Amino acid sequence: MNPQAILSLRGLRKSFGDVDIIRGVDLEVRAGERHALIGPNGAGKSTLFHLISGRLPASGGQVLLDGAAIQGLSPQEINRRGLARSFQITNIFAGLSVFENVRLAVMRRHGLQYVLWRFANRLRAVRDETMQLLDQVRLGARAGTVAGELSYSEQRSLEIAMTLASDPKVIMLDEPMAGMSQEETDYTAGLIRELSRGRTLMIVEHDMDVVFSLSDRISVLVYGEIVATGSPEEIRNNPRVKEAYLGEEAAA
Ligand SMILES: Nc1ncnc2c1ncn2[C@@H]1O[C@H](COP(=O)(O)OP(=O)(O)OP(=O)(O)O)[C@@H](O)[C@H]1O
């Protein structure tokens, strides 16, 4: 394994019935980099994320996290080993406060059951950590608000705080800007840039302005195969990528 790689995919494959969706993916994500995965609709980006995070079993190949094989492990175990995938908004408890949502995620990391709330000394640490996370995603002032009342982009920020609660080595975000206005996109891109400092980020995103300004490296997935990996500059100028995905205009 490349000594810099924190996440390595080796010959990863996934078929649904007779249809090969992920067709032998090799990819190395370096420790500390922001790595974007782009590609046309239906290329298999979400499926690849599912394979890495353990939500779907692979049909073949390997996923190595920090050198150890994680394919076949449960999503919870993979999370425990340091890989966190953004919670979907549907996993937010809309009836609980912003604070309570993040506290649940923090308690999970500490292995605390909710019924153990009476251990006040542990709880104080949990509370402090919860507030720290909320401040990081600029939701400190919204701690007491019921999560269901947050704006869409605030809910995405809450989701990111919950993802960070496990203190992951690798963060995976799946289309964090989906459905956002330009203003919300700019705001969230800034937040992601800030929060991914000192960590490894893998992101699937359709907004090419965000992808090209945020990423250290980009991989392009087309029909279940990686056709190129490189710096934003290299990807922009890669003839195969232009032809298969970006188009002459977008790459100009
Ligand atoms: N559970 C499933 N059963 C059968 N086919 C599936 C399943 N999940 C995904 N697919 C198929 O796999 C292909 C890749 O889907 P996937 O959602 O991974 O693509 P994507 O690159 O994330 O697309 P998008 O950019 O539109 O989100 C699609 O053709 C999809 O229909």
The ligand as an SDF file (V2000), in Angstrom:
LIG
                    3D

 31 33  0  0  0  0  0  0  0  0999 V2000
  -30.0160   -1.6090   -5.1130 N   0  0  0  0  0  0  0  0  0  0  0  0
  -29.8730   -1.5210   -6.4330 C   0  0  0  0  0  0  0  0  0  0  0  0
  -30.3490   -2.4820   -7.2570 N   0  0  0  0  0  0  0  0  0  0  0  0
  -30.1860   -2.4150   -8.5820 C   0  0  0  0  0  0  0  0  0  0  0  0
  -29.5470   -1.4260   -9.2140 N   0  0  0  0  0  0  0  0  0  0  0  0
  -29.0480   -0.4340   -8.4600 C   0  0  0  0  0  0  0  0  0  0  0  0
  -29.1880   -0.4290   -7.0320 C   0  0  0  0  0  0  0  0  0  0  0  0
  -28.5770    0.6930   -6.5570 N   0  0  0  0  0  0  0  0  0  0  0  0
  -28.1030    1.3500   -7.6360 C   0  0  0  0  0  0  0  0  0  0  0  0
  -28.3750    0.6850   -8.7660 N   0  0  0  0  0  0  0  0  0  0  0  0
  -27.9780    1.0830  -10.1290 C   0  0  0  0  0  0  0  0  0  0  0  0
  -26.5980    1.3050  -10.1060 O   0  0  0  0  0  0  0  0  0  0  0  0
  -26.2490    2.3660  -10.9820 C   0  0  0  0  0  0  0  0  0  0  0  0
  -25.3910    3.3680  -10.2330 C   0  0  0  0  0  0  0  0  0  0  0  0
  -26.1860    4.0540   -9.2680 O   0  0  0  0  0  0  0  0  0  0  0  0
  -25.5720    5.1050   -8.2590 P   0  0  0  0  0  0  0  0  0  0  0  0
  -26.7220    5.6750   -7.4840 O   0  0  0  0  0  0  0  0  0  0  0  0
  -24.4710    4.4890   -7.5000 O   0  0  0  0  0  0  0  0  0  0  0  0
  -24.9910    6.1820   -9.2750 O   0  0  0  0  0  0  0  0  0  0  0  0
  -24.4710    7.6550   -8.9690 P   0  0  0  0  0  0  0  0  0  0  0  0
  -23.2200    7.8250   -9.7220 O   0  0  0  0  0  0  0  0  0  0  0  0
  -24.4340    7.8930   -7.5090 O   0  0  0  0  0  0  0  0  0  0  0  0
  -25.6390    8.5180   -9.6410 O   0  0  0  0  0  0  0  0  0  0  0  0
  -26.1570   10.0010   -9.2980 P   0  0  0  0  0  0  0  0  0  0  0  0
  -25.0690   10.9260   -9.6740 O   0  0  0  0  0  0  0  0  0  0  0  0
  -27.3570   10.1270  -10.1970 O   0  0  0  0  0  0  0  0  0  0  0  0
  -26.5130   10.0180   -7.8330 O   0  0  0  0  0  0  0  0  0  0  0  0
  -27.5510    2.9350  -11.5110 C   0  0  0  0  0  0  0  0  0  0  0  0
  -27.7680    2.4110  -12.8010 O   0  0  0  0  0  0  0  0  0  0  0  0
  -28.5830    2.4090  -10.5440 C   0  0  0  0  0  0  0  0  0  0  0  0
  -29.8220    2.2420  -11.1740 O   0  0  0  0  0  0  0  0  0  0  0  0
  1  2  1  0
  2  3  1  0
  2  7  2  0
  3  4  2  0
  4  5  1  0
  5  6  2  0
  6  7  1  0
  6 10  1  0
  7  8  1  0
  8  9  2  0
  9 10  1  0
 10 11  1  0
 11 12  1  0
 11 30  1  0
 12 13  1  0
 13 14  1  0
 13 28  1  0
 14 15  1  0
 15 16  1  0
 16 17  2  0
 16 18  1  0
 16 19  1  0
 19 20  1  0
 20 21  2  0
 20 22  1  0
 20 23  1  0
 23 24  1  0
 24 25  2  0
 24 26  1  0
 24 27  1  0
 28 29  1  0
 28 30  1  0
 30 31  1  0
M  END
$$$$
